Amino acid sequence: VQLQASGGGLVQPGGSLRLSCAASGSIFGDNVMGWYRQAPGKQHDFVAAITTGGSANYTDSVKGRFTISRDNAKNTVYLQMNNLKPADTAVYYCRLASLPNFDRDYWGKGTRVTVSS
């Protein structure tokens, strides 16, 4: 399984970006796809995730600003990021894991998001 993330870039505070992550290869059944981020000098943090069935959850700092969605037919997850803040600056990584136990767990290479004026 390979994950290919795209959509990062430089945006001004208050702007928007949409990240995409497409999974290819032998995709398994029930799974969760999500986004994590790592800011310079900080740990790897959870951002948002969504299951095959559409159940989504978010870290508190992005609620109301970010929306995660997925297209199961395309094995692709999206992260719509609105009202971006400098604190959102990070490398964003996508993840695909099997449910319920994350026995199969894959990470994509990151895409950089920079929020700066």
C-alpha positions as CSV (number, residue, x, y, z in Angstrom):
1,V,0.0,0.0,0.0
2,Q,1.3,3.5,-0.9
3,L,-0.1,6.8,0.2
4,Q,0.5,9.9,-1.9
5,A,-0.3,13.2,-0.3
6,S,-0.6,16.5,-2.1
7,G,-2.0,20.0,-1.8
8,G,0.4,21.7,0.6
9,G,1.8,25.1,0.1
10,L,2.2,28.7,1.3
11,V,-0.9,30.6,2.3
12,Q,-1.6,33.7,4.2
13,P,-3.4,33.7,7.6
14,G,-7.1,33.3,7.1
15,G,-6.6,31.5,3.8
16,S,-7.6,28.0,2.8
17,L,-5.9,24.8,1.4
18,R,-7.2,21.4,0.5
19,L,-5.0,18.4,1.1
20,S,-5.5,15.1,-0.7
21,C,-4.1,11.7,0.0
22,A,-4.6,8.8,-2.4
23,A,-4.0,5.2,-1.4
24,S,-3.0,2.6,-3.9
25,G,-2.2,-1.1,-3.8
26,S,-4.0,-3.8,-1.9
27,I,-6.5,-1.8,0.1
28,F,-8.3,-3.7,2.8
29,G,-11.9,-3.5,4.1
30,D,-12.9,-1.4,7.1
31,N,-10.3,1.2,7.7
32,V,-9.6,4.6,8.9
33,M,-7.8,7.4,7.0
34,G,-6.4,10.4,8.8
35,W,-4.1,13.3,9.0
36,Y,-1.3,14.1,11.4
37,R,1.0,17.0,11.5
38,Q,4.5,17.8,12.8
39,A,5.5,21.4,13.4
40,P,9.2,22.3,13.6
41,G,10.6,21.1,16.9
42,K,7.3,19.5,18.0
43,Q,5.9,16.1,18.2
44,H,3.7,14.3,15.7
45,D,0.1,15.3,16.5
46,F,-3.3,14.0,15.4
47,V,-5.4,16.3,13.3
48,A,-8.4,14.4,12.0
49,A,-9.5,11.0,10.9
50,I,-12.5,9.4,9.2
51,T,-13.6,5.8,8.9
52,T,-14.8,3.9,5.9
53,G,-18.3,4.4,7.2
54,G,-17.9,8.2,7.5
55,S,-17.4,8.7,11.2
56,A,-15.0,11.6,11.7
57,N,-13.2,13.2,14.6
58,Y,-10.9,16.1,15.0
59,T,-8.4,17.5,17.4
60,D,-9.9,20.5,19.3
61,S,-7.7,23.1,17.7
62,V,-9.1,22.5,14.2
63,K,-12.7,22.0,15.0
64,G,-14.9,24.4,13.0
65,R,-12.0,25.2,10.6
66,F,-11.0,21.9,9.1
67,T,-13.2,19.3,7.4
68,I,-12.1,15.7,6.6
69,S,-13.9,13.7,3.9
70,R,-13.2,10.7,1.8
71,D,-14.1,9.0,-1.4
72,N,-14.1,5.3,-0.8
73,A,-14.3,4.5,-4.5
74,K,-11.0,6.4,-5.1
75,N,-9.4,5.4,-1.8
76,T,-8.7,9.1,-1.2
77,V,-9.0,11.2,1.9
78,Y,-9.3,15.0,1.8
79,L,-8.6,17.7,4.4
80,Q,-10.3,21.1,3.7
81,M,-8.5,23.6,5.8
82,N,-10.1,27.0,6.2
83,N,-9.2,30.1,8.3
84,L,-5.7,28.9,8.5
85,K,-3.5,30.2,11.3
86,P,0.3,30.4,11.7
87,A,0.0,27.7,14.3
88,D,-1.2,25.3,11.6
89,T,2.2,25.5,9.9
90,A,3.6,21.9,9.8
91,V,4.3,19.0,7.6
92,Y,1.1,17.1,7.2
93,Y,1.1,13.3,6.9
94,C,-1.7,10.9,5.9
95,R,-2.3,7.6,7.5
96,L,-4.3,4.5,6.5
97,A,-4.9,1.8,9.1
98,S,-7.1,-1.3,9.3
99,L,-10.0,-1.5,11.8
100,P,-10.5,-2.4,14.5
101,N,-7.0,-3.0,15.6
102,F,-4.7,-1.0,13.3
103,D,-3.0,-4.3,12.4
104,R,-2.1,-2.9,9.0
105,D,-0.8,0.6,9.3
106,Y,0.6,2.8,6.6
107,W,1.9,6.4,6.4
108,G,2.5,8.6,3.4
109,K,5.2,11.1,2.9
110,G,4.4,14.5,4.2
111,T,3.2,17.6,2.5
112,R,4.3,21.0,3.9
113,V,1.8,23.7,4.9
114,T,3.1,27.1,5.7
115,V,0.8,29.8,7.0
116,S,2.5,33.2,6.9
117,S,2.0,36.7,5.8
